[in-house]
Amino acid sequence: MHPDASFTLAINHLSDRRIQEIVPPRRKSIQSYASPSSFKTSTDVQDLPSKLDWREKGVITEVYHDEAGMIVTAVVSTELVETLHAIETGKLIAGSISQVYDCCPQPADAFDCIKNMSGICRKVDYPKELGKCQPNTCTPFASFDTIKRMGKPDEKLMLEWIQDSTLWAEMNVQGKGFVTYSGGIYDEPSCAQHDLNDVVQIVGYGSEEGKPYWICRNYWGSNWGEKGYFRIARGKNMCGIADLIIQVANTKKSVATQQSPLLFILFVATIIPMIINH
């Protein structure tokens, strides 16, 4: 047990690796900026569910198992898009990380790149890296029309956003004990809120014995942490988890869905009097 901490440690397949090997230097973080359409004032957290776990809703694919630290932006951006597709359609389909890796190399913004490609392909259609982008190899199955970027750290707003879909979060993974984390809620004062050097997918939140946490999917294999996941303290921007948050969405589809019932009512209200009078 980590001294005076709420999480446990254990020797794992990364224990003898340097952090620089696990998380190679990234040339740039994906830019986060505020825009009028990106976010609104956060709601009272009392109006939101006390917990949420998108894994329980069948919209999360299995934990990434390949070499840790190599193509994290491709991994997590693909995860967000395939999850959004599963939430909207009820169909969970693994997206092609290899396609995003080939076609959206750093320092390109992965989400701008995916949007320009009209979405991601199925993993089965683009199963491995080809060394260069081959856009005609497959047909995209999942896409989005909006990239929401949080303008400043706001974990209450994160709670609101995650009701719709999962979140991209950049964070510092160099805090004491993080690499050998095996379970519990990671809450370590030595983990700085700057030097964001990794990316994870936030898939939910909850609390344990009064201690709130985020549920995050890592990409270091299912033998790491809590079957490939970790929980991290919520409400204190632990390890900079709230510094750079991104979410993808399909706002045009949402608007159309909201308008359909109203259009139907207007149609009925118009046509019935015409039938009666006829």
PyRosetta script that sets phi, psi and omega in degrees:
from pyrosetta import init, pose_from_sequence

init()
pose = pose_from_sequence("MHPDASFTLAINHLSDRRIQEIVPPRRKSIQSYASPSSFKTSTDVQDLPSKLDWREKGVITEVYHDEAGMIVTAVVSTELVETLHAIETGKLIAGSISQVYDCCPQPADAFDCIKNMSGICRKVDYPKELGKCQPNTCTPFASFDTIKRMGKPDEKLMLEWIQDSTLWAEMNVQGKGFVTYSGGIYDEPSCAQHDLNDVVQIVGYGSEEGKPYWICRNYWGSNWGEKGYFRIARGKNMCGIADLIIQVANTKKSVATQQSPLLFILFVATIIPMIINH")
pose.set_psi(1, 134.3)
pose.set_omega(1, 176.8)
pose.set_phi(2, -66.2)
pose.set_psi(2, 130.2)
pose.set_omega(2, -176.0)
pose.set_phi(3, -52.4)
pose.set_psi(3, 125.6)
pose.set_omega(3, 175.2)
pose.set_phi(4, 55.4)
pose.set_psi(4, 31.2)
pose.set_omega(4, -178.2)
pose.set_phi(5, -121.9)
pose.set_psi(5, 168.5)
pose.set_omega(5, -177.9)
pose.set_phi(6, -102.6)
pose.set_psi(6, 19.3)
pose.set_omega(6, 179.8)
pose.set_phi(7, -138.4)
pose.set_psi(7, 160.7)
pose.set_omega(7, -178.7)
pose.set_phi(8, -110.7)
pose.set_psi(8, 158.9)
pose.set_omega(8, 179.6)
pose.set_phi(9, -121.8)
pose.set_psi(9, 155.1)
pose.set_omega(9, 176.9)
pose.set_phi(10, -159.9)
pose.set_psi(10, 151.0)
pose.set_omega(10, 175.6)
pose.set_phi(11, -67.1)
pose.set_psi(11, 133.2)
pose.set_omega(11, 179.2)
pose.set_phi(12, -138.6)
pose.set_psi(12, -172.6)
pose.set_omega(12, -175.9)
pose.set_phi(13, -69.1)
pose.set_psi(13, -7.5)
pose.set_omega(13, 179.4)
pose.set_phi(14, -107.4)
pose.set_psi(14, -2.0)
pose.set_omega(14, -172.9)
pose.set_phi(15, -58.3)
pose.set_psi(15, -33.0)
pose.set_omega(15, -177.9)
pose.set_phi(16, -97.7)
pose.set_psi(16, 14.2)
pose.set_omega(16, -179.5)
pose.set_phi(17, -102.4)
pose.set_psi(17, 143.9)
pose.set_omega(17, 173.0)
pose.set_phi(18, -75.4)
pose.set_psi(18, 150.1)
pose.set_omega(18, -179.4)
pose.set_phi(19, -59.7)
pose.set_psi(19, -30.9)
pose.set_omega(19, 179.5)
pose.set_phi(20, -67.1)
pose.set_psi(20, -26.6)
pose.set_omega(20, 177.1)
pose.set_phi(21, -78.9)
pose.set_psi(21, -36.5)
pose.set_omega(21, -178.3)
pose.set_phi(22, -74.9)
pose.set_psi(22, -40.6)
pose.set_omega(22, -178.9)
pose.set_phi(23, -123.3)
pose.set_psi(23, 87.2)
pose.set_omega(23, 179.9)
pose.set_phi(24, -59.2)
pose.set_psi(24, 150.5)
pose.set_omega(24, 178.6)
pose.set_phi(25, -56.6)
pose.set_psi(25, 133.9)
pose.set_omega(25, 177.5)
pose.set_phi(26, -100.7)
pose.set_psi(26, 142.7)
pose.set_omega(26, -176.5)
pose.set_phi(27, -73.1)
pose.set_psi(27, -24.8)
pose.set_omega(27, 177.3)
pose.set_phi(28, -168.0)
pose.set_psi(28, 152.2)
pose.set_omega(28, 172.6)
pose.set_phi(29, -85.1)
pose.set_psi(29, 154.2)
pose.set_omega(29, 173.3)
pose.set_phi(30, -68.0)
pose.set_psi(30, 132.5)
pose.set_omega(30, -174.7)
pose.set_phi(31, -66.2)
pose.set_psi(31, 138.1)
pose.set_omega(31, 173.7)
pose.set_phi(32, -119.1)
pose.set_psi(32, 132.6)
pose.set_omega(32, -179.8)
pose.set_phi(33, -151.8)
pose.set_psi(33, 158.4)
pose.set_omega(33, -179.7)
pose.set_phi(34, -88.7)
pose.set_psi(34, 143.7)
pose.set_omega(34, 173.0)
pose.set_phi(35, -147.4)
pose.set_psi(35, 155.5)
pose.set_omega(35, -175.4)
pose.set_phi(36, -55.3)
pose.set_psi(36, -32.2)
pose.set_omega(36, -177.8)
pose.set_phi(37, -90.6)
pose.set_psi(37, -3.7)
pose.set_omega(37, -173.6)
pose.set_phi(38, -77.9)
pose.set_psi(38, -38.5)
pose.set_omega(38, -177.3)
pose.set_phi(39, -159.0)
pose.set_psi(39, 163.8)
pose.set_omega(39, 176.4)
pose.set_phi(40, -126.9)
pose.set_psi(40, 173.4)
pose.set_omega(40, -178.9)
pose.set_phi(41, -59.1)
pose.set_psi(41, 135.2)
pose.set_omega(41, -176.4)
pose.set_phi(42, -65.9)
pose.set_psi(42, 145.1)
pose.set_omega(42, -179.8)
pose.set_phi(43, -85.7)
pose.set_psi(43, 169.7)
pose.set_omega(43, 176.9)
pose.set_phi(44, -67.0)
pose.set_psi(44, 125.2)
pose.set_omega(44, -177.4)
pose.set_phi(45, -62.4)
pose.set_psi(45, -18.2)
pose.set_omega(45, 178.1)
pose.set_phi(46, -67.1)
pose.set_psi(46, -20.0)
pose.set_omega(46, 179.9)
pose.set_phi(47, -84.2)
pose.set_psi(47, -5.6)
pose.set_omega(47, -176.4)
pose.set_phi(48, -105.4)
pose.set_psi(48, 157.3)
pose.set_omega(48, 177.5)
pose.set_phi(49, -58.3)
pose.set_psi(49, 149.4)
pose.set_omega(49, -178.6)
pose.set_phi(50, -72.7)
pose.set_psi(50, -17.5)
pose.set_omega(50, 178.4)
pose.set_phi(51, -153.6)
pose.set_psi(51, 158.2)
pose.set_omega(51, 178.0)
pose.set_phi(52, -157.6)
pose.set_psi(52, 135.1)
pose.set_omega(52, 177.4)
pose.set_phi(53, -141.2)
pose.set_psi(53, 104.5)
pose.set_omega(53, -177.0)
pose.set_phi(54, -64.5)
pose.set_psi(54, -19.8)
pose.set_omega(54, 177.0)
pose.set_phi(55, -61.9)
pose.set_psi(55, -35.4)
pose.set_omega(55, -177.7)
pose.set_phi(56, -70.9)
pose.set_psi(56, -13.7)
pose.set_omega(56, -178.7)
pose.set_phi(57, -98.1)
pose.set_psi(57, 5.1)
pose.set_omega(57, 175.1)
pose.set_phi(58, 70.7)
pose.set_psi(58, 32.3)
pose.set_omega(58, -177.1)
pose.set_phi(59, -120.3)
pose.set_psi(59, 14.1)
pose.set_omega(59, -178.4)
pose.set_phi(60, -119.4)
pose.set_psi(60, 126.3)
pose.set_omega(60, 177.7)
pose.set_phi(61, -75.5)
pose.set_psi(61, 175.3)
pose.set_omega(61, -177.8)
pose.set_phi(62, -68.3)
pose.set_psi(62, 157.4)
pose.set_omega(62, 179.8)
pose.set_phi(63, -62.9)
pose.set_psi(63, 138.0)
pose.set_omega(63, 179.1)
pose.set_phi(64, -62.3)
pose.set_psi(64, 134.3)
pose.set_omega(64, -172.0)
pose.set_phi(65, -113.7)
pose.set_psi(65, -10.2)
pose.set_omega(65, -174.6)
pose.set_phi(66, -76.4)
pose.set_psi(66, -170.8)
pose.set_omega(66, -174.5)
pose.set_phi(67, -53.5)
pose.set_psi(67, 128.4)
pose.set_omega(67, -177.3)
pose.set_phi(68, -71.5)
pose.set_psi(68, 142.7)
pose.set_omega(68, 168.6)
pose.set_phi(69, 84.8)
pose.set_psi(69, 5.5)
pose.set_omega(69, -173.0)
pose.set_phi(70, -92.6)
pose.set_psi(70, -45.8)
pose.set_omega(70, -173.5)
pose.set_phi(71, -135.4)
pose.set_psi(71, 51.5)
pose.set_omega(71, -171.8)
pose.set_phi(72, -60.5)
pose.set_psi(72, -39.2)
pose.set_omega(72, -179.1)
pose.set_phi(73, -64.5)
pose.set_psi(73, -36.9)
pose.set_omega(73, 177.6)
pose.set_phi(74, -68.1)
pose.set_psi(74, -40.0)
pose.set_omega(74, -178.9)
pose.set_phi(75, -62.5)
pose.set_psi(75, -55.5)
pose.set_omega(75, -171.7)
pose.set_phi(76, -73.0)
pose.set_psi(76, -36.8)
pose.set_omega(76, 178.2)
pose.set_phi(77, -64.7)
pose.set_psi(77, -39.9)
pose.set_omega(77, 176.8)
pose.set_phi(78, -63.6)
pose.set_psi(78, -41.3)
pose.set_omega(78, 180.0)
pose.set_phi(79, -60.3)
pose.set_psi(79, -42.2)
pose.set_omega(79, -179.6)
pose.set_phi(80, -63.4)
pose.set_psi(80, -42.3)
pose.set_omega(80, -176.4)
pose.set_phi(81, -70.5)
pose.set_psi(81, -43.1)
pose.set_omega(81, -179.4)
pose.set_phi(82, -67.0)
pose.set_psi(82, -34.1)
pose.set_omega(82, 177.7)
pose.set_phi(83, -67.8)
pose.set_psi(83, -43.9)
pose.set_omega(83, 177.8)
pose.set_phi(84, -58.1)
pose.set_psi(84, -44.0)
pose.set_omega(84, 178.8)
pose.set_phi(85, -60.5)
pose.set_psi(85, -42.4)
pose.set_omega(85, 180.0)
pose.set_phi(86, -65.3)
pose.set_psi(86, -39.2)
pose.set_omega(86, 179.0)
pose.set_phi(87, -64.5)
pose.set_psi(87, -41.0)
pose.set_omega(87, -175.8)
pose.set_phi(88, -78.6)
pose.set_psi(88, -31.1)
pose.set_omega(88, -173.7)
pose.set_phi(89, -112.1)
pose.set_psi(89, -17.2)
pose.set_omega(89, -175.0)
pose.set_phi(90, 79.9)
pose.set_psi(90, 7.0)
pose.set_omega(90, -178.6)
pose.set_phi(91, -115.1)
pose.set_psi(91, 116.1)
pose.set_omega(91, 179.5)
pose.set_phi(92, -91.8)
pose.set_psi(92, 112.5)
pose.set_omega(92, -178.1)
pose.set_phi(93, -128.9)
pose.set_psi(93, 129.9)
pose.set_omega(93, 179.2)
pose.set_phi(94, -71.1)
pose.set_psi(94, 128.3)
pose.set_omega(94, 178.2)
pose.set_phi(95, -86.1)
pose.set_psi(95, 164.5)
pose.set_omega(95, -178.2)
pose.set_phi(96, -87.9)
pose.set_psi(96, 103.5)
pose.set_omega(96, 174.1)
pose.set_phi(97, -65.7)
pose.set_psi(97, -35.9)
pose.set_omega(97, -179.1)
pose.set_phi(98, -61.7)
pose.set_psi(98, -39.0)
pose.set_omega(98, 178.2)
pose.set_phi(99, -63.1)
pose.set_psi(99, -45.7)
pose.set_omega(99, 179.9)
pose.set_phi(100, -65.3)
pose.set_psi(100, -37.9)
pose.set_omega(100, 178.0)
pose.set_phi(101, -63.2)
pose.set_psi(101, -43.9)
pose.set_omega(101, -179.5)
pose.set_phi(102, -69.4)
pose.set_psi(102, -41.6)
pose.set_omega(102, -170.1)
pose.set_phi(103, -96.4)
pose.set_psi(103, -15.8)
pose.set_omega(103, -176.9)
pose.set_phi(104, -128.4)
pose.set_psi(104, 58.3)
pose.set_omega(104, -178.6)
pose.set_phi(105, -68.2)
pose.set_psi(105, 149.9)
pose.set_omega(105, 173.6)
pose.set_phi(106, -65.1)
pose.set_psi(106, 147.0)
pose.set_omega(106, 11.6)
pose.set_phi(107, -91.6)
pose.set_psi(107, 22.1)
pose.set_omega(107, 179.3)
pose.set_phi(108, -63.9)
pose.set_psi(108, 145.9)
pose.set_omega(108, 173.4)
pose.set_phi(109, -73.5)
pose.set_psi(109, 114.6)
pose.set_omega(109, -174.5)
pose.set_phi(110, -57.7)
pose.set_psi(110, -39.4)
pose.set_omega(110, -176.3)
pose.set_phi(111, -73.9)
pose.set_psi(111, -40.5)
pose.set_omega(111, 174.3)
pose.set_phi(112, -60.5)
pose.set_psi(112, -41.6)
pose.set_omega(112, -179.4)
pose.set_phi(113, -63.4)
pose.set_psi(113, -48.2)
pose.set_omega(113, 179.6)
pose.set_phi(114, -61.3)
pose.set_psi(114, -41.2)
pose.set_omega(114, 179.1)
pose.set_phi(115, -62.3)
pose.set_psi(115, -41.4)
pose.set_omega(115, 179.2)
pose.set_phi(116, -67.4)
pose.set_psi(116, -25.0)
pose.set_omega(116, 177.4)
pose.set_phi(117, -85.2)
pose.set_psi(117, 0.4)
pose.set_omega(117, -176.9)
pose.set_phi(118, 68.5)
pose.set_psi(118, 24.6)
pose.set_omega(118, 174.5)
pose.set_phi(119, 117.1)
pose.set_psi(119, -170.4)
pose.set_omega(119, -178.4)
pose.set_phi(120, -111.6)
pose.set_psi(120, 154.9)
pose.set_omega(120, 177.7)
pose.set_phi(121, -93.2)
pose.set_psi(121, 168.3)
pose.set_omega(121, 175.2)
pose.set_phi(122, -71.5)
pose.set_psi(122, 147.4)
pose.set_omega(122, 177.9)
pose.set_phi(123, -59.1)
pose.set_psi(123, -38.1)
pose.set_omega(123, -177.9)
pose.set_phi(124, -68.2)
pose.set_psi(124, -23.1)
pose.set_omega(124, -179.4)
pose.set_phi(125, -89.0)
pose.set_psi(125, -19.1)
pose.set_omega(125, 180.0)
pose.set_phi(126, -143.6)
pose.set_psi(126, 70.4)
pose.set_omega(126, -168.2)
pose.set_phi(127, -75.8)
pose.set_psi(127, -21.4)
pose.set_omega(127, -178.2)
pose.set_phi(128, -147.3)
pose.set_psi(128, 161.9)
pose.set_omega(128, -178.6)
pose.set_phi(129, -63.8)
pose.set_psi(129, 140.9)
pose.set_omega(129, -179.1)
pose.set_phi(130, -107.7)
pose.set_psi(130, -0.3)
pose.set_omega(130, 178.6)
pose.set_phi(131, 89.2)
pose.set_psi(131, -18.7)
pose.set_omega(131, 175.3)
pose.set_phi(132, -157.2)
pose.set_psi(132, 161.5)
pose.set_omega(132, -177.0)
pose.set_phi(133, -69.2)
pose.set_psi(133, 126.9)
pose.set_omega(133, 178.0)
pose.set_phi(134, -123.1)
pose.set_psi(134, 76.4)
pose.set_omega(134, -172.8)
pose.set_phi(135, -63.9)
pose.set_psi(135, -22.3)
pose.set_omega(135, -178.1)
pose.set_phi(136, -89.6)
pose.set_psi(136, 4.0)
pose.set_omega(136, -179.7)
pose.set_phi(137, -70.3)
pose.set_psi(137, -27.2)
pose.set_omega(137, -174.3)
pose.set_phi(138, -151.4)
pose.set_psi(138, 170.6)
pose.set_omega(138, 178.6)
pose.set_phi(139, -112.9)
pose.set_psi(139, 127.5)
pose.set_omega(139, -179.6)
pose.set_phi(140, -58.9)
pose.set_psi(140, 141.4)
pose.set_omega(140, 177.6)
pose.set_phi(141, -113.6)
pose.set_psi(141, -18.4)
pose.set_omega(141, -176.6)
pose.set_phi(142, -136.2)
pose.set_psi(142, 134.4)
pose.set_omega(142, -178.1)
pose.set_phi(143, -146.6)
pose.set_psi(143, -178.9)
pose.set_omega(143, 177.9)
pose.set_phi(144, -153.4)
pose.set_psi(144, 161.2)
pose.set_omega(144, 179.5)
pose.set_phi(145, -117.7)
pose.set_psi(145, -5.4)
pose.set_omega(145, -176.7)
pose.set_phi(146, -136.7)
pose.set_psi(146, 136.0)
pose.set_omega(146, 174.2)
pose.set_phi(147, -113.9)
pose.set_psi(147, 112.7)
pose.set_omega(147, -179.8)
pose.set_phi(148, -95.8)
pose.set_psi(148, 127.5)
pose.set_omega(148, -178.7)
pose.set_phi(149, -124.7)
pose.set_psi(149, 121.2)
pose.set_omega(149, -178.3)
pose.set_phi(150, -73.0)
pose.set_psi(150, 130.8)
pose.set_omega(150, -173.6)
pose.set_phi(151, -76.7)
pose.set_psi(151, -24.7)
pose.set_omega(151, -179.4)
pose.set_phi(152, -155.8)
pose.set_psi(152, 159.7)
pose.set_omega(152, 180.0)
pose.set_phi(153, -58.2)
pose.set_psi(153, 126.2)
pose.set_omega(153, -179.1)
pose.set_phi(154, -157.6)
pose.set_psi(154, 92.4)
pose.set_omega(154, -175.6)
pose.set_phi(155, -73.0)
pose.set_psi(155, -19.7)
pose.set_omega(155, 172.6)
pose.set_phi(156, -70.6)
pose.set_psi(156, -40.0)
pose.set_omega(156, 177.8)
pose.set_phi(157, -68.5)
pose.set_psi(157, -35.2)
pose.set_omega(157, 175.8)
pose.set_phi(158, -59.1)
pose.set_psi(158, -39.4)
pose.set_omega(158, 177.7)
pose.set_phi(159, -60.9)
pose.set_psi(159, -38.1)
pose.set_omega(159, 179.6)
pose.set_phi(160, -69.6)
pose.set_psi(160, -46.5)
pose.set_omega(160, -178.3)
pose.set_phi(161, -61.3)
pose.set_psi(161, -42.3)
pose.set_omega(161, -173.2)
pose.set_phi(162, -69.3)
pose.set_psi(162, -10.9)
pose.set_omega(162, 173.5)
pose.set_phi(163, -63.9)
pose.set_psi(163, -26.3)
pose.set_omega(163, -176.8)
pose.set_phi(164, -92.7)
pose.set_psi(164, -38.9)
pose.set_omega(164, -179.4)
pose.set_phi(165, -170.0)
pose.set_psi(165, 178.4)
pose.set_omega(165, -176.1)
pose.set_phi(166, -78.2)
pose.set_psi(166, 171.1)
pose.set_omega(166, -173.8)
pose.set_phi(167, -123.4)
pose.set_psi(167, 144.6)
pose.set_omega(167, 167.5)
pose.set_phi(168, -87.0)
pose.set_psi(168, 130.6)
pose.set_omega(168, 178.7)
pose.set_phi(169, -137.0)
pose.set_psi(169, 127.9)
pose.set_omega(169, 173.8)
pose.set_phi(170, -93.9)
pose.set_psi(170, 145.2)
pose.set_omega(170, -175.6)
pose.set_phi(171, -154.8)
pose.set_psi(171, 170.4)
pose.set_omega(171, 176.4)
pose.set_phi(172, -96.7)
pose.set_psi(172, 122.5)
pose.set_omega(172, -179.2)
pose.set_phi(173, -107.2)
pose.set_psi(173, 19.7)
pose.set_omega(173, -178.6)
pose.set_phi(174, -97.5)
pose.set_psi(174, 10.6)
pose.set_omega(174, 177.1)
pose.set_phi(175, -66.7)
pose.set_psi(175, 155.6)
pose.set_omega(175, -177.7)
pose.set_phi(176, -57.5)
pose.set_psi(176, 126.7)
pose.set_omega(176, 174.4)
pose.set_phi(177, 83.1)
pose.set_psi(177, -2.6)
pose.set_omega(177, -174.3)
pose.set_phi(178, -67.2)
pose.set_psi(178, -43.0)
pose.set_omega(178, -177.6)
pose.set_phi(179, -62.4)
pose.set_psi(179, -34.4)
pose.set_omega(179, -179.1)
pose.set_phi(180, -100.6)
pose.set_psi(180, 16.6)
pose.set_omega(180, 176.4)
pose.set_phi(181, -58.0)
pose.set_psi(181, 136.7)
pose.set_omega(181, 178.7)
pose.set_phi(182, -126.5)
pose.set_psi(182, -12.6)
pose.set_omega(182, 178.1)
pose.set_phi(183, 169.6)
pose.set_psi(183, 168.0)
pose.set_omega(183, -179.0)
pose.set_phi(184, 94.5)
pose.set_psi(184, -165.7)
pose.set_omega(184, -178.9)
pose.set_phi(185, -105.2)
pose.set_psi(185, 113.5)
pose.set_omega(185, -177.9)
pose.set_phi(186, -71.3)
pose.set_psi(186, 116.5)
pose.set_omega(186, -179.0)
pose.set_phi(187, -144.2)
pose.set_psi(187, 92.2)
pose.set_omega(187, -171.2)
pose.set_phi(188, -128.8)
pose.set_psi(188, 112.4)
pose.set_omega(188, -177.9)
pose.set_phi(189, -57.4)
pose.set_psi(189, -25.3)
pose.set_omega(189, -178.2)
pose.set_phi(190, -75.6)
pose.set_psi(190, -9.5)
pose.set_omega(190, -178.3)
pose.set_phi(191, -82.3)
pose.set_psi(191, 110.3)
pose.set_omega(191, -174.2)
pose.set_phi(192, -70.7)
pose.set_psi(192, 154.1)
pose.set_omega(192, 177.6)
pose.set_phi(193, -91.3)
pose.set_psi(193, 10.2)
pose.set_omega(193, 177.4)
pose.set_phi(194, -125.3)
pose.set_psi(194, -173.5)
pose.set_omega(194, -177.4)
pose.set_phi(195, 54.6)
pose.set_psi(195, 53.2)
pose.set_omega(195, 178.0)
pose.set_phi(196, -64.6)
pose.set_psi(196, 119.4)
pose.set_omega(196, -172.6)
pose.set_phi(197, -128.4)
pose.set_psi(197, 8.1)
pose.set_omega(197, 179.9)
pose.set_phi(198, -151.2)
pose.set_psi(198, 169.4)
pose.set_omega(198, -178.9)
pose.set_phi(199, -133.5)
pose.set_psi(199, 139.5)
pose.set_omega(199, 177.4)
pose.set_phi(200, -135.7)
pose.set_psi(200, 165.1)
pose.set_omega(200, 174.7)
pose.set_phi(201, -104.3)
pose.set_psi(201, 119.8)
pose.set_omega(201, 175.5)
pose.set_phi(202, -84.5)
pose.set_psi(202, 120.0)
pose.set_omega(202, -174.0)
pose.set_phi(203, -110.7)
pose.set_psi(203, -0.5)
pose.set_omega(203, 179.4)
pose.set_phi(204, 171.5)
pose.set_psi(204, -171.1)
pose.set_omega(204, -179.8)
pose.set_phi(205, -158.7)
pose.set_psi(205, 168.3)
pose.set_omega(205, 178.4)
pose.set_phi(206, -179.3)
pose.set_psi(206, -160.0)
pose.set_omega(206, 176.4)
pose.set_phi(207, -152.6)
pose.set_psi(207, 152.4)
pose.set_omega(207, 179.3)
pose.set_phi(208, -137.2)
pose.set_psi(208, 120.4)
pose.set_omega(208, -177.4)
pose.set_phi(209, 52.0)
pose.set_psi(209, 41.9)
pose.set_omega(209, 177.3)
pose.set_phi(210, 80.9)
pose.set_psi(210, 2.5)
pose.set_omega(210, -178.2)
pose.set_phi(211, -103.8)
pose.set_psi(211, 111.2)
pose.set_omega(211, -178.1)
pose.set_phi(212, -75.5)
pose.set_psi(212, 148.1)
pose.set_omega(212, -178.4)
pose.set_phi(213, -148.0)
pose.set_psi(213, 161.5)
pose.set_omega(213, 168.7)
pose.set_phi(214, -101.5)
pose.set_psi(214, 147.6)
pose.set_omega(214, 173.4)
pose.set_phi(215, -103.5)
pose.set_psi(215, 122.7)
pose.set_omega(215, -175.2)
pose.set_phi(216, -124.5)
pose.set_psi(216, 141.4)
pose.set_omega(216, 174.3)
pose.set_phi(217, -95.7)
pose.set_psi(217, 123.3)
pose.set_omega(217, 175.1)
pose.set_phi(218, -95.2)
pose.set_psi(218, -179.5)
pose.set_omega(218, -177.5)
pose.set_phi(219, -127.0)
pose.set_psi(219, 27.5)
pose.set_omega(219, -177.4)
pose.set_phi(220, -99.2)
pose.set_psi(220, 18.5)
pose.set_omega(220, 178.5)
pose.set_phi(221, 92.3)
pose.set_psi(221, 159.7)
pose.set_omega(221, -176.3)
pose.set_phi(222, -76.5)
pose.set_psi(222, -9.6)
pose.set_omega(222, 177.1)
pose.set_phi(223, -82.7)
pose.set_psi(223, -6.8)
pose.set_omega(223, -179.9)
pose.set_phi(224, -97.8)
pose.set_psi(224, 144.5)
pose.set_omega(224, 173.3)
pose.set_phi(225, 60.6)
pose.set_psi(225, -139.2)
pose.set_omega(225, 178.5)
pose.set_phi(226, -94.5)
pose.set_psi(226, 76.5)
pose.set_omega(226, -177.8)
pose.set_phi(227, 57.4)
pose.set_psi(227, 41.7)
pose.set_omega(227, 177.6)
pose.set_phi(228, 95.6)
pose.set_psi(228, -6.5)
pose.set_omega(228, -179.3)
pose.set_phi(229, -112.4)
pose.set_psi(229, 166.8)
pose.set_omega(229, 170.8)
pose.set_phi(230, -145.7)
pose.set_psi(230, 153.8)
pose.set_omega(230, 172.9)
pose.set_phi(231, -108.2)
pose.set_psi(231, 139.0)
pose.set_omega(231, -177.0)
pose.set_phi(232, -132.7)
pose.set_psi(232, 144.6)
pose.set_omega(232, -177.0)
pose.set_phi(233, -51.9)
pose.set_psi(233, 134.5)
pose.set_omega(233, -179.9)
pose.set_phi(234, -108.3)
pose.set_psi(234, 140.5)
pose.set_omega(234, 175.7)
pose.set_phi(235, 103.0)
pose.set_psi(235, -1.1)
pose.set_omega(235, 179.9)
pose.set_phi(236, -132.6)
pose.set_psi(236, 17.1)
pose.set_omega(236, -179.0)
pose.set_phi(237, 49.2)
pose.set_psi(237, 46.9)
pose.set_omega(237, -179.0)
pose.set_phi(238, -59.5)
pose.set_psi(238, 127.2)
pose.set_omega(238, 179.1)
pose.set_phi(239, 59.6)
pose.set_psi(239, 21.7)
pose.set_omega(239, 179.9)
pose.set_phi(240, 73.5)
pose.set_psi(240, 21.5)
pose.set_omega(240, -174.6)
pose.set_phi(241, -58.6)
pose.set_psi(241, -22.8)
pose.set_omega(241, -178.0)
pose.set_phi(242, -103.0)
pose.set_psi(242, 2.1)
pose.set_omega(242, -173.9)
pose.set_phi(243, -69.9)
pose.set_psi(243, -36.0)
pose.set_omega(243, -175.8)
pose.set_phi(244, -138.9)
pose.set_psi(244, 96.8)
pose.set_omega(244, -175.8)
pose.set_phi(245, -115.1)
pose.set_psi(245, 133.3)
pose.set_omega(245, 178.7)
pose.set_phi(246, -134.0)
pose.set_psi(246, 145.3)
pose.set_omega(246, 175.3)
pose.set_phi(247, -141.4)
pose.set_psi(247, 143.4)
pose.set_omega(247, 175.8)
pose.set_phi(248, -104.6)
pose.set_psi(248, 153.0)
pose.set_omega(248, -176.4)
pose.set_phi(249, -154.4)
pose.set_psi(249, 165.6)
pose.set_omega(249, 173.7)
pose.set_phi(250, -119.3)
pose.set_psi(250, 85.1)
pose.set_omega(250, -174.9)
pose.set_phi(251, -72.3)
pose.set_psi(251, -31.7)
pose.set_omega(251, -179.6)
pose.set_phi(252, -66.3)
pose.set_psi(252, -40.1)
pose.set_omega(252, 177.4)
pose.set_phi(253, -65.5)
pose.set_psi(253, -39.1)
pose.set_omega(253, -179.0)
pose.set_phi(254, -64.2)
pose.set_psi(254, -42.8)
pose.set_omega(254, 178.9)
pose.set_phi(255, -63.7)
pose.set_psi(255, -42.6)
pose.set_omega(255, 179.9)
pose.set_phi(256, -63.6)
pose.set_psi(256, -40.6)
pose.set_omega(256, 179.4)
pose.set_phi(257, -64.3)
pose.set_psi(257, -40.1)
pose.set_omega(257, -179.9)
pose.set_phi(258, -69.7)
pose.set_psi(258, -31.9)
pose.set_omega(258, -175.9)
pose.set_phi(259, -81.3)
pose.set_psi(259, -25.5)
pose.set_omega(259, -174.5)
pose.set_phi(260, -56.9)
pose.set_psi(260, -49.2)
pose.set_omega(260, 179.1)
pose.set_phi(261, -60.6)
pose.set_psi(261, -38.4)
pose.set_omega(261, -179.8)
pose.set_phi(262, -66.1)
pose.set_psi(262, -42.2)
pose.set_omega(262, 179.1)
pose.set_phi(263, -63.9)
pose.set_psi(263, -37.2)
pose.set_omega(263, 179.3)
pose.set_phi(264, -65.8)
pose.set_psi(264, -43.2)
pose.set_omega(264, 179.3)
pose.set_phi(265, -62.0)
pose.set_psi(265, -43.4)
pose.set_omega(265, 178.7)
pose.set_phi(266, -63.6)
pose.set_psi(266, -37.8)
pose.set_omega(266, 179.0)
pose.set_phi(267, -64.0)
pose.set_psi(267, -47.6)
pose.set_omega(267, -179.9)
pose.set_phi(268, -62.6)
pose.set_psi(268, -42.6)
pose.set_omega(268, -178.9)
pose.set_phi(269, -63.7)
pose.set_psi(269, -26.6)
pose.set_omega(269, -179.3)
pose.set_phi(270, -85.9)
pose.set_psi(270, -43.5)
pose.set_omega(270, -172.1)
pose.set_phi(271, -76.4)
pose.set_psi(271, -36.7)
pose.set_omega(271, -176.4)
pose.set_phi(272, -61.8)
pose.set_psi(272, -48.3)
pose.set_omega(272, 177.9)
pose.set_phi(273, -58.1)
pose.set_psi(273, -35.1)
pose.set_omega(273, -179.8)
pose.set_phi(274, -66.1)
pose.set_psi(274, -38.5)
pose.set_omega(274, 179.6)
pose.set_phi(275, -68.3)
pose.set_psi(275, -43.4)
pose.set_omega(275, -179.2)
pose.set_phi(276, -62.5)
pose.set_psi(276, -45.9)
pose.set_omega(276, -178.2)
pose.set_phi(277, -68.2)
pose.set_psi(277, -27.5)
pose.set_omega(277, 179.7)
pose.set_phi(278, -71.0)
pose.dump_pdb("model.pdb")
